[in-house]
Amino acid sequence: MTNQQLKQEIVARFGSEDENIRCFFSPGRVNLIGEHTDYNGGYVFPCALSFGTYLAVRKNKQNSIRFASGNMPFITSIPLSRLNEKIGKEWVNYPLGVINEFIKDKHQIQGLDMYYFGNVPNGAGLSSSASIEMVTAYALSQVLGFSYSMIDLVKISQKAENLFVGVNCGIMDQFASGMGKKGHAIMLDCNTLKYELVPVKLRGYKIVIANTNKRRGLADSKYNERRAECEKAVEYISTKHPIRFLAELTYVDFEKYAHLIPDETIRRRAKHVVSENQRVLEAVEQLKAGNIMNFGLLMNSSHDSLRNDYEVTGIELDTLVNEARKIEGTIGSRMTGAGFGGCTVSLVAEDFIDEFIASVGANYKEITGLQADFYIADIGNGAGEF
């Protein structure tokens, strides 16, 4: 989507009353390793993608905000006095949540026209929602003259999803969408928000994302249930060893205190979080050392833990991973995102990518009846104006 195309689309939707149109972009993200650690105060290792959400914005004289999307049929005009009201399960709740946070922060919102276009597959686990929130937050901050740092906008976007949309997501998705840098992944401590940009040098390998095309609504999934289970594990362990988050534990600590968790299922949930947190640290060190093969092995261990201990995969994700691992050029494959559908991420040798897509796609369809989509991912920059 080009700047000129965005401007043409907003004029086509709302007329040409004001030609002072500004265009913004915020990317989706893929998490290379570190799943379900973010809301447990742990480490994650995401990168921003080269695809995401585009937004054209201009001020209007309508005393309302008019929303339109090139992806969704729902179009609406909302009076400025009613911007704090949720609209069913429509996509506009993501930008409305961000706007509501600005209102709560005592900012004056003006009439606007806002046209969105996204090329992140919705519901695929690549953070289409976070990219919508971040592009909205950044654009409004620029257009309406609000003084926020990018990390402030990240926090606002997370609040929008937690409090307005109703999904208890951690901060990773918005952080990666806002703070990403081309050619780098982000090692983020989700407890302190300390981060390090780590160069990703794959040397003959590519990041291949495979979409299960099994739709799953994150708000309606077992995401919130898993989060509650982790909080319960913290309660049990804190009776003898006070902690705020599971990720404060080393694996040695966990082995020492695991007996305090009487429920075997909750114990396995905690085991995944603690072991996954350690895998992130190991994976970053392996990548820095140029040991890409070891990085891939840690990706494999991550998926196995998500399947066996956290139980958030399912036949679609497991099939894609199993078939990916049969390809000679695949050195690592795992689910990415919340799970229960969505995508896998694999590291595949460039010479094997065609075989990977053909073979994995055919076998996946035969087993599940679904058609997978594949994306060869480039690592892009975070939110900005273009």
Secondary structure as GFF3:
##gff-version 3
##sequence-region A 1 386
A	DSSP	alpha_helix	3	14	.	.	.	ID=ss1
A	DSSP	beta_strand	22	31	.	.	.	ID=ss2
A	DSSP	three_ten_helix	38	40	.	.	.	ID=ss3
A	DSSP	beta_strand	43	44	.	.	.	ID=ss4
A	DSSP	beta_strand	46	59	.	.	.	ID=ss5
A	DSSP	beta_strand	64	69	.	.	.	ID=ss6
A	DSSP	beta_strand	76	79	.	.	.	ID=ss7
A	DSSP	three_ten_helix	80	82	.	.	.	ID=ss8
A	DSSP	alpha_helix	93	104	.	.	.	ID=ss9
A	DSSP	beta_strand	112	118	.	.	.	ID=ss10
A	DSSP	alpha_helix	128	143	.	.	.	ID=ss11
A	DSSP	alpha_helix	150	159	.	.	.	ID=ss12
A	DSSP	pi_helix	160	165	.	.	.	ID=ss13
A	DSSP	alpha_helix	172	179	.	.	.	ID=ss14
A	DSSP	beta_strand	184	189	.	.	.	ID=ss15
A	DSSP	beta_strand	195	199	.	.	.	ID=ss16
A	DSSP	beta_strand	205	211	.	.	.	ID=ss17
A	DSSP	three_ten_helix	218	220	.	.	.	ID=ss18
A	DSSP	alpha_helix	223	238	.	.	.	ID=ss19
A	DSSP	three_ten_helix	246	248	.	.	.	ID=ss20
A	DSSP	alpha_helix	251	257	.	.	.	ID=ss21
A	DSSP	three_ten_helix	258	260	.	.	.	ID=ss22
A	DSSP	alpha_helix	264	288	.	.	.	ID=ss23
A	DSSP	alpha_helix	292	308	.	.	.	ID=ss24
A	DSSP	alpha_helix	315	325	.	.	.	ID=ss25
A	DSSP	beta_strand	330	336	.	.	.	ID=ss26
A	DSSP	beta_strand	343	349	.	.	.	ID=ss27
A	DSSP	three_ten_helix	350	352	.	.	.	ID=ss28
A	DSSP	alpha_helix	353	368	.	.	.	ID=ss29
A	DSSP	beta_strand	373	377	.	.	.	ID=ss30
A	DSSP	beta_strand	384	385	.	.	.	ID=ss31
###
